[in-house]
Amino acid sequence: MESKFTKDQFLDSKQFEQEERYILEVLLEANKTYTMKEVKELLKKEKKRKVR
């Protein structure tokens, strides 16, 4: 079973660049936990999204 982390833990993580932490600030919900795999997938989808 994968470990789950809170939004704040991901935002404090040095594993992500500052730009990615800004994106996570918006995407992740405060009272929810996420796996590393889920968060990386969210970032990947967001980076592929076209800006209008």
N, C-alpha and C positions, 0 to 999 in steps of 0.2 A: 504494500500500500504506500502510495506517495504521500509525503508530508504536505500539509496545507499551511498557508501563511496568510496573514492579514494584509490589507491594503498598506497600512503603515510600515509593515515589515518589508514589503516590496519597494516602497518609496525610499526606505533607508538603505536598501541593498546596493552594494558597490558593483553588483553583477550587471547592472543596467547603466547605460549612458544617461546623461542628464536629459537629453531629448526624449528618451524612452520613458524616463520617470515622469516627465510632463504629461505624456500620453496616458500613462497608467493612472495618474492623478484624476483624470477625467473618466477613464473607462471602468475603473474598479469601484465597487460599492463598499462603503465604510464597514458595515456589519456582516461582511461575508468573507469566507476564506477561499483561497484558490491554490491549485497546484502550480508548480513551475511550468509544467507542460501547458496548462490552460492559459497562463499569462503570456507565454511565448507565442502561442497560437493567436491570441487577441492582438498582440503587437504586430505579428506578421500580417494579419488581415487588415489592420488599420494602416499599415505602411503601404499596402497594395491599393488601398482605396483611392479613387480619383477625387481631386479637389474640384469643386464647382465654383 
